[in-house]
Amino acid sequence: MWLFVDLANAFGGHEVMLLRWMAVLRAQADVEPVLVCAAGSRLAEQAAPQVRTVEVPLADHSRLARIGGFLQLMRCLWQLKRRLRPGLVVVAEGCLLAQRHGLYAARALRLPTLLYVPLVSSFTEMGVADADRLDRIVRDRYRKLPTAWLTITPAQADELRAWTGISQPVFCLPNTVAVPELPPAPPRQGPARVLVLGRLDAHQKGLDVLLEHLRAHPELGAQVRVSVVGEGPYGATLTAALDETPHLADRLALEDWQDPGAALARHDVLLLASRFEGVPLVMPEAMAAGVPVVSTDLPGTRPYLPDTCLFPFGRLDAAFDIVRSLHTDARHRADVVAHNRRAFDTLASAPAFEAGVQRLTRELHALGARA
């Protein structure tokens, strides 16, 4: 019996992966997962038909309410510890410190704990406010708490070790996605159709840099059309820019969120201009669908994509050079598509994920035996 703890009210990529991980564990019948999650959250709604779920009411407002919520969580985990005697607690958080009360509670109860973090960049590297203080919290205290860590790629594991100095074991479980069914692509004429798909967060996704580059280079309109598809806080800024900047619509369009397969089918290239990422699920979806991916060179994208499709953050000139090459050089495109399909089959396909879960389960059982 393993407890999985994810206390976020939001529902993102790592919640998707958590549900898939628990589903594979149940199918392999070696571990029975039990999920502890925030009451009324989308994760609770999605998980309830699939896995045994315990919902915990959480308060995020006043300090007193947060203390009360933490004590309720402690009581819940203590009862589960007594009743179920779990061999492991998996605490999931989108980035370091995002759901720290789950880790604090599990360790206070002396439960062996695996911290699952898909985004392990330092706060300084991510450019967030108060980065120095947050990095110190991780280095001074937080890094010592988990029994072991779980990331998505070995490159991310190396990144985590390098800046935190952790000494515990670090395991890896690559993401997986369903292969989107795309209709046959029509002949591609005219400018390259470039897709930016996902949450419209300017800082993480690099949309601020992308917008400024498109504003500054009107000549790109003859070569590329960039469609930003998604929902989020930066949507209003993009709408205002399209209203205020003459002819920006020649090279930039903003569209509401839509099915990734449908969006990929209408475009020639997926562009990831992000400052930082875990392993974005849209990337392996595009790889499986035969749509080349051009991305910032990051620990979460480097293991999947060929070097010829990676560029330093902010170098949108280099990114669009790659896009043009993929659009005009049929052999280059074919080589990239073949590389990406092999990488998908090895790292992100359903069989690869099932094998990864089986391997990880053996490794975690061995860790428990040694402890």
Disulfide bonds with the S-S distance in Angstrom:
none
